[in-house]
Amino acid sequence: MKVICVIPARYASTRLPGKPLKLIAGRPMIQWVYEQAKKAEIPTEVIVATDDARVYDTVLAFGGDACMTREDHPNGTSRLAEVAEKYPDADVIVNVQGDEPMIPPEIIDRLANAFAEEPELKMATMKAQMQESEYGDPSAVKVVTDQNGYALYFSRSLLPYPRNKSNLFKVYKHVGIYAYTRTFLMQYAAMAPTPLEQVESLEQLRVLENGYKIKVLESSFQGVGVDTQADLDAVNKILGGK
C-alpha cells in the first residue's frame, strides 16, 4: 500500500494573509507542518500543494517537495485531487492542513494504517473530546458517530444536544485531517455540492449526503490550527521554547 501525504497551502487567507509563510520560532509555518509530516513512518512522500510561487519557492528552499496547482479550485478537495492525478500509483492520500504546525506524526500513521486494517474504507478522519468552552463555538465542528466509529453527522451546532444531562454525555470535536483512497478522492472531487454541505459550510457532509461512510478515529490531539494573529502568537509561545 503506497501512501502519500499532501499539505494544501494557499497564500491567500482572509484572517491571516500569507499564513503559510508566517514565522514560528524563526521558521515559516509551512516548514513546521512539512517537517512534522515527514516524521510519519508510513507515507513514502510528503508534498506541499500550493497555487503561489512564494510558498512553492520557500518549500524548495528548505529542501521540501512542492507541487504548483491551479488557482481556480473551488475547494481543498479539488486541489488535492489535482495533485492525486499526478500520482497514479498512490493507494491512499493523507490530507494534512497547512496551518497545523503541531500535528503529531503518529496521527498521520494511524489514519494511513486504518486502510490496511479495514480494506473497504474509502475515507477516514479524526475526533477528540471537546472542551465545554467550545460547545457554542461554530468554528469548532462537532461530530457524532455510530457504534462502529463511522460518522453520522458533522455540525457547527452542538451535537448531541443534552436534553437530559448525564455523566455519559460527551461532545467530540472534528480534527480536520483526512485520508482517502485515491480512487474515492477522485470520485469525491467530482461530486456536486450538496444541500447540507452548503448550509453548514462543511465539505465532508457531501460524502455522507451521497451515501458513503467516513471512519472517525479518536485521538487526544485537539488540533492547533493557526487562523488568526492571536493563534500565531500562541503557537510561537509554545514552539519558541523548543
C-alpha positions in Angstrom: 0.0 0.0 0.0 1.5 3.3 -1.1 0.6 6.3 1.0 1.4 9.9 0.2 0.8 13.0 2.4 -0.4 16.2 0.8 -0.3 19.6 2.5 -2.5 22.2 0.8 -1.1 25.7 1.4 -2.8 28.7 0.0 -1.1 32.1 0.4 -4.4 34.0 0.5 -6.2 34.0 3.8 -9.0 36.3 4.9 -8.0 36.5 8.5 -4.2 36.0 8.2 -2.8 36.8 4.7 0.4 35.0 3.8 -0.3 32.4 6.5 1.9 29.6 5.2 5.0 31.9 5.4 4.3 33.4 8.8 7.3 32.8 11.1 7.1 30.5 14.1 10.3 30.5 16.1 12.2 31.7 13.1 10.9 29.2 10.6 7.9 29.5 8.2 4.8 27.7 9.4 4.7 25.5 6.3 8.1 24.2 7.2 6.9 23.2 10.7 3.9 21.3 9.1 6.1 19.7 6.5 8.7 18.5 8.9 6.1 17.0 11.3 4.6 15.1 8.4 8.0 13.8 7.3 8.4 12.2 10.7 5.4 9.9 10.0 6.6 6.4 9.1 4.0 5.2 6.6 3.8 7.8 3.9 6.5 7.5 1.3 6.2 11.1 0.1 5.2 14.4 1.5 4.1 17.2 -1.0 3.0 20.7 -0.4 0.3 21.8 -2.8 0.1 25.5 -3.5 -1.0 28.0 -6.1 1.5 30.6 -5.0 5.1 30.8 -6.2 6.3 32.3 -2.9 5.1 29.2 -1.0 6.5 26.9 -3.7 9.9 28.6 -3.6 10.0 28.6 0.2 9.3 24.8 0.4 12.0 24.1 -2.2 14.5 26.3 -0.3 14.2 24.3 2.9 14.5 21.1 1.0 10.9 20.0 0.7 8.8 18.8 -2.2 6.1 21.0 -3.6 3.6 21.0 -6.4 2.1 24.0 -8.1 -1.7 23.8 -8.6 -4.3 25.8 -10.4 -5.7 28.9 -8.8 -9.3 28.3 -9.7 -10.1 25.4 -7.3 -13.5 25.8 -5.6 -12.3 23.9 -2.5 -9.5 22.0 -0.9 -10.7 18.6 -2.2 -10.5 19.8 -5.7 -6.9 20.9 -5.2 -6.0 17.6 -3.5 -7.4 15.7 -6.5 -5.3 17.7 -8.9 -2.2 16.5 -7.0 -3.5 12.9 -6.8 -3.8 12.8 -10.6 0.0 13.1 -10.8 0.5 10.1 -8.5 -1.5 7.3 -10.2 0.4 4.6 -8.2 -0.7 6.0 -4.8 -3.3 4.0 -2.9 -4.0 6.4 -0.1 -3.8 10.2 0.2 -3.5 11.8 3.6 -4.5 15.4 3.7 -2.7 17.4 6.4 -3.9 21.0 6.9 -1.2 23.6 6.1 -2.0 25.5 9.3 -1.3 22.7 11.8 2.3 23.2 12.8 2.0 20.8 15.8 0.4 17.9 14.0 1.7 14.7 15.6 3.2 12.3 13.1 1.6 9.3 14.8 -1.9 10.8 13.8 -0.9 10.5 10.2 0.3 7.0 10.6 -2.9 5.9 12.5 -5.0 7.3 9.7 -3.0 5.6 7.0 -2.9 2.3 8.9 -6.7 2.3 9.2 -6.9 1.5 5.4 -4.6 -1.6 6.0 -6.8 -2.8 8.8 -10.1 -2.1 7.0 -9.5 -2.5 3.3 -13.1 -1.5 2.5 -12.5 2.0 3.8 -12.9 4.9 1.4 -12.3 7.9 3.8 -11.2 8.5 7.4 -10.7 11.4 9.7 -10.2 12.1 13.5 -12.0 13.3 16.5 -11.1 14.4 20.1 -13.2 15.1 23.1 -14.3 18.7 23.1 -13.9 21.2 26.0 -17.1 22.6 27.2 -15.9 26.1 26.5 -16.1 25.3 22.7 -19.7 23.9 22.7 -21.1 27.2 21.4 -18.3 28.0 19.0 -19.4 27.4 15.4 -15.8 27.2 14.2 -15.3 24.1 16.5 -17.0 21.5 14.4 -18.8 18.7 16.2 -19.1 15.1 15.1 -21.3 12.2 16.2 -20.5 8.6 15.2 -22.2 5.2 15.2 -21.1 2.3 17.4 -18.7 1.2 14.8 -16.9 4.5 14.6 -18.5 5.8 11.4 -19.7 9.4 11.1 -23.4 10.0 11.4 -23.1 13.8 11.1 -20.8 16.8 11.4 -22.2 20.2 12.5 -21.3 23.6 13.7 -24.1 23.3 16.2 -23.9 21.3 19.5 -24.2 17.6 18.8 -25.7 15.8 20.6 -28.0 18.2 22.4 -28.0 17.2 26.1 -31.8 17.2 26.7 -31.2 15.2 30.0 -27.7 15.7 31.2 -25.8 12.7 32.4 -22.2 11.6 33.1 -22.3 9.8 29.7 -22.6 13.0 27.8 -19.6 13.7 25.6 -19.1 16.1 22.8 -16.5 15.3 20.1 -14.6 17.9 18.1 -13.7 17.1 14.5 -10.0 17.3 13.9 -9.5 18.3 10.3 -7.1 15.8 9.0 -8.4 13.4 6.3 -7.3 10.3 4.4 -8.9 8.8 1.3 -8.2 6.1 -1.1 -7.0 7.7 -4.3 -10.0 6.2 -6.2 -12.5 7.7 -3.8 -10.8 11.1 -3.7 -11.3 11.4 -7.4 -14.9 10.4 -7.1 -15.5 12.8 -4.2 -13.9 15.8 -6.0 -16.3 15.2 -9.0 -19.4 15.2 -6.8 -21.6 18.3 -6.9 -22.0 20.3 -3.7 -24.9 19.1 -1.6 -27.6 21.0 0.5 -26.3 20.2 4.0 -22.7 20.8 2.9 -23.7 24.3 1.7 -25.9 25.1 4.8 -23.2 24.1 7.3 -20.2 25.1 5.0 -18.7 21.7 5.8 -17.4 19.9 2.7 -17.2 16.5 4.3 -21.0 16.4 4.5 -21.0 15.8 0.7 -19.7 12.4 1.4 -22.4 11.5 3.9 -25.2 13.0 1.7 -24.1 10.8 -1.2 -24.4 7.7 1.0 -20.7 7.0 1.7 -19.1 6.3 5.0 -16.4 8.2 6.9 -14.4 6.3 9.5 -13.6 8.5 12.6 -10.7 7.6 14.8 -10.4 9.0 18.3 -7.3 10.9 19.5 -6.3 13.1 22.4 -4.9 15.7 19.8 -7.3 18.6 19.7 -5.9 20.3 16.7 -4.0 23.6 16.9 -4.9 25.4 13.7 -3.5 28.8 13.1 -6.2 31.1 11.7 -5.6 34.4 13.3 -2.7 36.5 14.6 -3.7 35.5 18.2 -3.3 31.8 17.2 0.1 32.6 15.7 1.2 34.3 18.8 0.1 31.4 21.0 1.9 28.8 18.8 5.0 31.0 18.8 5.0 30.9 22.6 4.7 27.1 22.6 7.2 26.3 19.9 9.5 29.2 20.6 10.8 27.3 23.7 11.7 24.2 21.8 
